[in-house]
């Protein structure tokens, strides 16, 4: 049983590292893309909007992996009210950040997305 816990904990750490790596890669890639678009088109407003959306998507994907790693990591730790409460707080904060980023990227509330799509305006 001890080996199973160690394996699960290692998997959780790997997913955490992957999440952080995705965020770092997204920041670097989005920044390079922004600079290239800004120089190529000289349209800073459009390049900036794309930059924000690309940053948000990368951070959102990284946050999803971090939440998953936190949930997997709780399997290996003893369940106490404190540990479950801490996990609930972390998941709540990261979920709120994900919700906020998704709303910022899409430009509307999640429950209004269908109304804002061109094909639904017939």
Phi and psi in degrees as a GROMACS rama.xvg file:
@    title "Ramachandran Plot"
@    xaxis  label "Phi"
@    yaxis  label "Psi"
@TYPE xy
-63.8626  -38.7585  UNK-2
-66.1488  -37.873  UNK-3
-62.8754  -43.7595  UNK-4
-63.0631  -41.5497  UNK-5
-65.1232  -39.5072  UNK-6
-65.997  -43.8573  UNK-7
-64.5334  -40.6007  UNK-8
-64.1805  -39.7119  UNK-9
-65.7753  -38.2494  UNK-10
-64.5619  -42.65  UNK-11
-61.073  -42.4959  UNK-12
-64.1875  -39.51  UNK-13
-63.6087  -42.7581  UNK-14
-65.1438  -38.8421  UNK-15
-60.2876  -46.3222  UNK-16
-62.3503  -39.0956  UNK-17
-62.6772  -43.2015  UNK-18
-60.8452  -46.0206  UNK-19
-64.676  -41.874  UNK-20
-60.9474  -40.2203  UNK-21
-64.1776  -42.3675  UNK-22
-63.3941  -46.8229  UNK-23
-62.6231  -44.3646  UNK-24
-63.49  -41.2644  UNK-25
-63.1203  -41.1295  UNK-26
-62.6914  -46.6855  UNK-27
-65.2426  -45.7051  UNK-28
-66.3369  -44.952  UNK-29
-63.4579  -37.4044  UNK-30
-66.7381  -44.2233  UNK-31
-63.6824  -41.977  UNK-32
-62.7808  -43.1804  UNK-33
-59.2059  -48.5278  UNK-34
-62.2547  -41.7079  UNK-35
-64.5322  -45.616  UNK-36
-64.7693  -40.5708  UNK-37
-64.4185  -41.8107  UNK-38
-71.4289  -41.7219  UNK-39
-69.5129  -45.7285  UNK-40
-100.137  -19.8374  UNK-41
58.958  20.4714  UNK-42
-106.444  86.5636  UNK-43
-65.7543  -34.3209  UNK-44
-64.0984  -46.5415  UNK-45
-67.6194  -42.5647  UNK-46
-62.3677  -39.5768  UNK-47
-65.7234  -42.0262  UNK-48
-62.6277  -42.5442  UNK-49
-65.5975  -37.9779  UNK-50
-60.1168  -48.3989  UNK-51
-62.0442  -42.8369  UNK-52
-64.664  -43.3955  UNK-53
-66.0942  -40.7345  UNK-54
-60.9752  -46.2562  UNK-55
-60.2535  -42.4658  UNK-56
-63.3491  -42.3044  UNK-57
-65.6545  -43.7241  UNK-58
-65.6044  -40.3085  UNK-59
-60.9121  -45.7161  UNK-60
-63.5599  -43.5554  UNK-61
-61.7557  -41.8531  UNK-62
-63.3313  -38.7776  UNK-63
-60.1036  -43.2202  UNK-64
-67.2393  -38.471  UNK-65
-64.7486  -39.1358  UNK-66
-63.7503  -44.4382  UNK-67
-59.6461  -42.1275  UNK-68
-64.2145  -39.0044  UNK-69
-63.2015  -42.1249  UNK-70
-66.0626  -44.6018  UNK-71
-63.5023  -38.9224  UNK-72
-63.379  -25.5957  UNK-73
-70.0535  -19.7878  UNK-74
-62.9646  -35.0973  UNK-75
-87.7264  -13.8951  UNK-76
-98.4367  151.381  UNK-77
-65.3274  133.877  UNK-78
-81.4692  113.06  UNK-79
-125.857  166.437  UNK-80
-60.8366  -34.636  UNK-81
-67.5916  -45.7452  UNK-82
-68.1926  -39.876  UNK-83
-68.1438  -40.0168  UNK-84
-63.9605  -40.2541  UNK-85
-64.384  -44.4237  UNK-86
-61.5238  -44.5389  UNK-87
-60.326  -41.2353  UNK-88
-64.3632  -44.6468  UNK-89
-63.0339  -45.8984  UNK-90
-64.702  -39.6954  UNK-91
-63.3444  -44.6337  UNK-92
-64.1246  -46.7512  UNK-93
-67.7118  -34.8773  UNK-94
-66.5698  -41.7298  UNK-95
-61.7139  -42.9311  UNK-96
-62.37  -42.6268  UNK-97
-61.838  -45.0022  UNK-98
-61.0147  -44.9212  UNK-99
-63.5502  -44.0039  UNK-100
-64.4456  -43.3807  UNK-101
-61.3223  -42.4029  UNK-102
-64.5255  -40.744  UNK-103
-65.0738  -42.4273  UNK-104
-66.5277  -47.7556  UNK-105
-77.4014  -24.9922  UNK-106
80.025  12.7782  UNK-107
-156.441  166.739  UNK-108
-67.2353  147.66  UNK-109
-55.5382  -37.4491  UNK-110
-77.8398  -5.14283  UNK-111
-107.122  1.34728  UNK-112
-58.635  -43.6203  UNK-113
-60.5389  -37.8004  UNK-114
-69.5529  -25.4632  UNK-115
-91.3939  -8.17266  UNK-116
-76.9319  139.052  UNK-117
-59.3159  -37.4408  UNK-118
-70.2653  -18.1538  UNK-119
-90.2577  -0.885664  UNK-120
-96.6175  22.0108  UNK-121
